[in-house]
Amino acid sequence: MNARLYQQITAMRTGLADSIVAKMPNYGQVNGLPVELGINGYDQGLYVLETYHEDKLYNLNDKKTNNIALSANNDDEPSTGFYQQVGVGNLVDTTFANISPEKVDQTVVDQFDQLYQLANASDQDYARLEEKYIDVPAAIDYLAFSFAINNSDGLRKNITYISKNGSKWVFMPYDLDMTWDNSFDGSVQDINKNFETEIQERDNKLLSAFYAHHKQDIINRYKELRTSVLSTDHVTSLFKEWFNSIPATAFDNNRYLWDGLHNDDTRRKSISPDQLYQIIQQRLDSVDHFWNI
């Protein structure tokens, strides 16, 4: 549902027609389908069947070196925070995953270096380089959305940088398994944490610089979206539609299979839809409070 929410946010973006995102299927977001899996007659629980994360999701051709989609694989390497420039070896399923192109050469490195230049630009050069290299409305939406859903794992890794035929770079979310109050391992993350602090702690120079130069633009966009697709009622309605599409017996079977496993300090039992709706409201109210909305 996070991906569907971002697709709806993107659809309301000013200047979308001029962006490479406009021609991406579903605006570059996976489109999941809930399934109850059975193997040899044994129920294996609920899963999501979704669009494969590949070049076609972004309307790219991974045989072309100027069709670029790169995502950071970890938080620890200096280059994922744009503290260090990359070489070809960093962009072939190592420090970064090369969703596209399939074969990385120096031309890909040189184009990706545009983001390093911007992240490390002086105050005098920043605006000029940003105008040249960044799809600003897409970056504003990325951070407004990340604040809203508490996308704490999408500030250094789990962010995809996309450029096609020399276009401006787009920041695109993916994975989204560490949002609201849920962490990737099933543990609970702080729903009330000020996301500005999260940006500082993740220490991505590119995003930190963009946030510093566009904080008010991001707040304004968030305020605009709160009256429509980021309203509490609308966000909860997306999740309700999803839950209502799955038979209650499938949920019961899934809880029977998994709730007894790893139920310790690391993982928690399943929560009810009503509990999730309360979490959504709490998170959005917290962001409203941070930004005095």
C-alpha positions as CSV (number, residue, x, y, z in Angstrom):
1,M,0.0,0.0,0.0
2,N,3.0,2.3,0.5
3,A,3.8,1.9,-3.2
4,R,0.2,2.6,-4.2
5,L,0.2,5.7,-2.0
6,Y,3.4,7.0,-3.7
7,Q,1.9,6.3,-7.1
8,Q,-1.1,8.5,-6.2
9,I,1.2,11.2,-4.8
10,T,3.2,11.1,-8.1
11,A,0.0,11.5,-10.1
12,M,-0.6,14.8,-8.4
13,R,2.9,16.2,-9.1
14,T,3.4,19.5,-10.8
15,G,5.3,19.2,-14.0
16,L,5.0,15.4,-14.2
17,A,4.5,15.5,-18.0
18,D,8.1,16.8,-18.3
19,S,9.6,14.1,-16.2
20,I,10.9,10.6,-17.2
21,V,8.5,9.3,-14.5
22,A,5.5,10.2,-16.6
23,K,6.2,7.2,-18.9
24,M,7.1,4.7,-16.3
25,P,4.5,1.9,-15.7
26,N,2.6,2.8,-12.5
27,Y,5.0,5.7,-12.2
28,G,7.8,3.4,-11.2
29,Q,5.9,1.7,-8.3
30,V,5.4,-2.1,-7.9
31,N,1.8,-3.3,-8.1
32,G,1.3,-6.0,-5.5
33,L,-1.3,-8.7,-5.4
34,P,-2.1,-10.7,-2.2
35,V,-1.9,-14.5,-2.5
36,E,-2.3,-17.4,-0.1
37,L,0.4,-19.9,-1.0
38,G,-0.1,-23.6,-0.8
39,I,2.6,-26.2,-1.6
40,N,1.6,-29.9,-1.9
41,G,-1.6,-29.2,-0.1
42,Y,0.0,-27.4,2.8
43,D,-0.9,-23.8,3.5
44,Q,2.2,-21.6,3.6
45,G,0.5,-18.3,4.6
46,L,0.0,-14.9,2.9
47,Y,2.5,-13.4,0.5
48,V,2.5,-10.6,-2.0
49,L,3.0,-11.2,-5.7
50,E,4.4,-8.0,-7.2
51,T,6.1,-6.5,-10.2
52,Y,9.7,-7.6,-10.6
53,H,12.2,-4.9,-9.7
54,E,13.9,-4.5,-13.0
55,D,14.6,-2.0,-15.8
56,K,11.1,-2.2,-17.3
57,L,9.6,-0.9,-14.1
58,Y,11.3,2.4,-14.9
59,N,10.7,2.3,-18.6
60,L,14.4,1.6,-19.1
61,N,16.4,-0.7,-21.4
62,D,19.2,-2.2,-19.5
63,K,21.2,-2.8,-22.7
64,K,21.7,0.9,-23.0
65,T,24.4,2.5,-20.8
66,N,22.5,5.8,-20.7
67,N,19.4,4.1,-19.1
68,I,20.5,4.2,-15.5
69,A,18.9,2.9,-12.3
70,L,21.2,2.4,-9.3
71,S,20.3,1.7,-5.7
72,A,22.6,1.6,-2.7
73,N,23.0,-1.7,-1.0
74,N,24.1,-0.6,2.5
75,D,24.5,2.3,4.9
76,D,28.1,1.9,5.7
77,E,30.1,2.6,2.5
78,P,31.2,6.3,2.2
79,S,30.0,6.4,-1.4
80,T,26.4,5.6,-0.5
81,G,26.4,8.9,1.5
82,F,28.2,10.7,-1.3
83,Y,31.3,11.2,0.8
84,Q,33.4,9.3,-1.9
85,Q,33.2,9.0,-5.6
86,V,32.6,5.6,-7.2
87,G,34.3,3.5,-9.8
88,V,32.9,0.9,-12.2
89,G,33.4,-1.8,-9.6
90,N,31.2,0.0,-7.1
91,L,28.2,0.0,-9.4
92,V,28.0,-3.7,-10.3
93,D,25.9,-5.3,-7.6
94,T,28.4,-4.3,-4.9
95,T,28.1,-0.9,-3.1
96,F,25.3,-0.1,-5.5
97,A,23.0,-2.5,-7.4
98,N,22.8,-1.9,-11.1
99,I,19.2,-2.4,-12.0
100,S,20.2,-0.8,-15.3
101,P,22.4,-0.9,-17.3
102,E,23.4,-4.5,-17.3
103,K,26.9,-3.7,-18.2
104,V,28.4,-0.7,-16.4
105,D,31.2,1.3,-18.0
106,Q,32.9,4.6,-17.3
107,T,30.1,6.6,-18.9
108,V,27.7,5.4,-16.2
109,V,30.2,6.3,-13.5
110,D,30.7,9.8,-15.0
111,Q,27.0,10.5,-15.1
112,F,26.4,9.2,-11.6
113,D,29.2,11.5,-10.5
114,Q,26.8,14.4,-11.1
115,L,25.1,13.5,-7.9
116,Y,28.4,13.5,-6.0
117,Q,29.2,17.0,-7.4
118,L,25.8,18.3,-6.2
119,A,26.1,16.7,-2.8
120,N,29.5,18.3,-2.3
121,A,28.7,21.6,-4.0
122,S,29.5,25.0,-2.4
123,D,26.6,27.3,-1.6
124,Q,27.5,29.4,-4.6
125,D,27.3,26.4,-7.0
126,Y,24.4,24.4,-5.5
127,A,21.5,26.0,-7.2
128,R,23.1,25.9,-10.6
129,L,24.0,22.2,-10.3
130,E,20.7,21.2,-8.8
131,E,18.8,22.9,-11.7
132,K,21.1,21.0,-14.1
133,Y,21.0,17.5,-12.5
134,I,17.9,17.0,-10.3
135,D,14.2,16.5,-10.9
136,V,13.3,18.8,-8.1
137,P,9.5,18.0,-7.8
138,A,10.3,14.3,-7.7
139,A,12.9,14.8,-4.9
140,I,10.4,17.0,-2.9
141,D,7.8,14.3,-3.2
142,Y,10.3,11.6,-2.1
143,L,11.1,13.4,1.1
144,A,7.5,14.5,1.9
145,F,6.4,10.9,1.4
146,S,9.3,9.6,3.5
147,F,8.5,11.9,6.4
148,A,4.8,10.8,6.2
149,I,5.4,7.1,6.3
150,N,8.5,7.1,8.5
151,N,10.6,5.7,5.7
152,S,13.7,5.5,7.8
153,D,15.4,2.8,5.7
154,G,15.1,4.8,2.5
155,L,17.5,7.6,3.2
156,R,20.8,6.0,2.3
157,K,20.1,2.5,0.9
158,N,16.7,1.5,-0.6
159,I,16.6,4.6,-2.7
160,T,17.0,4.3,-6.4
161,Y,18.6,7.0,-8.5
162,I,17.3,7.0,-12.1
163,S,18.3,8.9,-15.3
164,K,17.4,8.2,-18.9
165,N,19.1,9.5,-21.9
166,G,20.9,12.2,-19.9
167,S,17.7,13.3,-18.1
168,K,17.7,14.9,-14.7
169,W,18.0,12.4,-11.9
170,V,14.9,11.1,-10.1
171,F,14.9,9.8,-6.6
172,M,12.6,6.7,-6.4
173,P,11.5,4.7,-3.3
174,Y,11.5,0.9,-3.3
175,D,11.5,-1.9,-0.7
176,L,9.5,0.1,1.9
177,D,9.7,-2.7,4.5
178,M,10.7,-0.3,7.3
179,T,7.8,2.2,7.5
180,W,5.2,3.5,9.9
181,D,6.2,1.8,13.2
182,N,7.4,-1.4,11.6
183,S,11.1,-2.4,11.1
184,F,12.4,-4.8,8.5
185,D,12.7,-7.6,11.1
186,G,9.3,-7.2,12.6
187,S,10.5,-5.1,15.5
188,V,9.0,-1.7,16.3
189,Q,10.6,1.6,15.4
190,D,9.8,4.9,17.0
191,I,6.6,6.2,15.4
192,N,7.1,9.7,16.9
193,K,10.7,10.3,15.9
194,N,11.4,13.6,14.2
195,F,12.4,12.5,10.7
196,E,14.7,15.5,10.4
197,T,16.9,13.8,13.0
198,E,16.7,10.6,11.0
199,I,18.0,12.4,7.9
200,Q,20.9,13.7,10.0
201,E,21.7,10.2,11.4
202,R,21.6,8.4,8.0
203,D,24.1,11.0,6.8
204,N,23.3,11.0,3.1
205,K,25.0,14.3,1.9
206,L,22.8,14.4,-1.2
207,L,19.5,14.2,0.7
208,S,20.7,16.4,3.5
209,A,21.8,19.1,1.2
210,F,18.5,18.9,-0.7
211,Y,16.5,19.0,2.5
212,A,18.5,22.1,3.7
213,H,17.7,24.0,0.5
214,H,14.1,22.8,0.2
215,K,12.7,22.3,3.7
216,Q,9.9,24.8,3.2
217,D,9.0,23.4,-0.2
218,I,8.8,19.9,1.3
219,I,6.6,21.2,4.2
220,N,4.3,23.0,1.7
221,R,4.0,19.9,-0.5
222,Y,3.2,17.8,2.6
223,K,0.5,20.3,3.7
224,E,-1.0,20.1,0.2
225,L,-1.0,16.4,0.2
226,R,-2.5,16.2,3.7
227,T,-5.7,17.6,2.2
228,S,-6.0,14.8,-0.3
229,V,-4.0,11.5,-0.7
230,L,-2.1,12.0,2.6
231,S,-5.2,12.6,4.6
232,T,-5.6,10.1,7.4
233,D,-8.9,8.9,6.0
234,H,-7.5,8.3,2.6
235,V,-4.4,6.5,3.7
236,T,-6.4,4.2,6.0
237,S,-8.9,3.6,3.2
238,L,-6.1,2.2,1.0
239,F,-5.2,-0.3,3.7
240,K,-8.8,-1.2,4.4
241,E,-9.3,-2.0,0.7
242,W,-6.3,-4.2,0.8
243,F,-7.5,-6.1,3.9
244,N,-11.0,-6.4,2.6
245,S,-9.7,-8.1,-0.5
246,I,-8.3,-11.0,1.6
247,P,-10.6,-13.6,3.1
248,A,-10.7,-13.6,6.9
249,T,-9.8,-17.3,6.9
250,A,-6.6,-16.5,5.1
251,F,-5.6,-14.1,7.9
252,D,-6.5,-16.7,10.5
253,N,-4.3,-19.3,8.7
254,N,-1.4,-16.9,8.5
255,R,-1.6,-16.0,12.2
256,Y,-1.7,-19.7,13.1
257,L,1.4,-20.3,11.0
258,W,3.6,-17.4,12.1
259,D,2.5,-15.7,15.3
260,G,4.2,-18.3,17.5
261,L,7.6,-17.8,15.8
262,H,10.2,-15.3,17.1
263,N,7.7,-13.8,19.4
264,D,10.3,-12.1,21.6
265,D,12.0,-8.7,21.8
266,T,12.8,-8.8,18.1
267,R,9.4,-9.6,16.6
268,R,5.9,-9.0,17.6
269,K,2.6,-10.7,17.0
270,S,0.3,-9.6,14.2
271,I,-1.6,-6.5,14.9
272,S,-5.2,-5.8,13.9
273,P,-6.3,-3.5,11.1
274,D,-7.7,-1.1,13.7
275,Q,-4.3,-1.0,15.5
276,L,-2.6,-0.2,12.2
277,Y,-5.0,2.6,11.5
278,Q,-4.2,4.1,14.9
279,I,-0.5,3.9,14.0
280,I,-1.1,5.7,10.7
281,Q,-3.0,8.5,12.5
282,Q,-0.3,8.8,15.1
283,R,2.5,9.0,12.6
284,L,0.8,11.7,10.5
285,D,-0.2,13.6,13.6
286,S,3.4,13.5,14.7
287,V,4.7,15.0,11.4
288,D,2.0,17.7,11.6
289,H,3.4,18.5,15.0
290,F,7.0,18.6,13.8
291,W,6.1,21.1,11.1
292,N,3.6,23.1,13.1
293,I,0.7,22.3,10.7
